[in-house]
Amino acid sequence: MGSFKILLIVMGTIFLGIGIAGVVIPGLPTTPFLLLTAGLYVRSSDKLYNKLMATRFPGNRIRKYRDKGGMYLREKIWAISLMWIMIGISAFFFLDSFVARLMIAGLGITGTLVMGLVVRTVKE
């Protein structure tokens, strides 16, 4: 295996971790990082790509996105709403620092922009 493929695998694994962290960290999007992971794995390791696609959580999301070419509007609204609810809970109940609240809000704005402008909306 060449060093370029190893680099792709390492990067894919890092983005997989970020994508999974996005499930529990408010403001951090999940789907774009999982798609990036799949793209990196498909170019570097058939074994890792097939393993990723066979898993229930990331595999189903990636397959659904790939087959549809994007997300339904109601899915995007649901994801963005849930993200902002979690941001609100985190900011008002768990964080005392204004800077931390500002950082979480910044991540939320970034996540909203990614979901709204980068992830394509498809018709149901």
N, C-alpha and C positions, 0 to 999 in steps of 0.2 A: 504494500500500500504506500502510495506516494505521500510526501509531506503535505501537499495541498489537500489531499483527501482527509488526512488527519486533522488539519486545520478546520476543514468544513465540519467534521464530526464534533470537534471541540466546541466550535461556535454554535452548532445545532443543539448540543447538549446544554450550553449556557442559556440559549434562547428558550429551550424547553423548560428549564428551571424558572426563568422569568415568567413565562406563560402560565405555568402552574401557580406561581406566586400571585399572579394577577387574579386568581380565583378568590384569594383571601385579602389581598391588599387593595384598599379602596383607591380608585383612580388609575390603577395599572391595568391596561387592556390585556385580555387573554388571547383572543382569536388571532390577531396579527402575529404574535410571537409563535403560536403553534403552527401557523402557515409558514412562517420563516423557517422553523425547525424542519418541517416536512420538506421544504424546498432544498435545504442544505443536506438533509439525509438522503434524499432521492439522488443527489449528485455525488454522494460519497460512499454510501453503504446501503445496499439493498436489504441487508439483514436488519439494520436499525430502522429503516423506513418501513419495512413490513411489520416489524414489532410495534412501531408507533401507530401504524394504521390499524393494527389488530386490537389495540387497547380500547376500552369502552369510552373513556372521557375524551382524550385528545383525538383519537381515531375517528370517532363519530362526528365530532365538530369539523374536522378537516375534510372528511368525506362529504359531509353535507354542504360545506362551503364550496368545495371543488365541483360537486355535481350541479349546484345551483348557480355558481358564479358569483355569489354574494350572500347577503342576508336579507330576510324579509324585513319590511319596515317595522312591523310589530316586534320582531326579535331585537332590532336595534333600539327601539324605544324602551323595551323591557330591560335590556342590558345597561343602557345609559341611566335609566331610572334607578335600578338596583345599585349601580355604582355610586350615584349621588346620595342615595339613602345611607349607604355604608360610609361614605365620606362624612356626611352629617353626623352620624353616630360617633365615628372616630373623633371628629373635630370637637364635638361638644361634650362627650362623656369620657374620653380617654386621653385627650391632649390638653396640656395647660399652656404650652408654648405657642405664642403667636407665630413664630417662624415655622414651627412644625405644621400648624394649621395652614399657613400660607403654602408650604411645600405640598401638602396633601391636596389643596385646592388647585395648585398648578398641575399636579398629576391628573386631577380630575378633568381639568380643561383640556389637557393633552389627550386624554382618553376619549373625551367627547368629540374632539376634532378628528381623531383617527377613526372612530366609529361613524361619524357623520360624513367625513369627506374622503377618507381613504378606502374604507370598506364599502364596496358597491352594494346598492340597494336593488333587490330583484323583486319582481311581481309574484304574488302568490298564485 
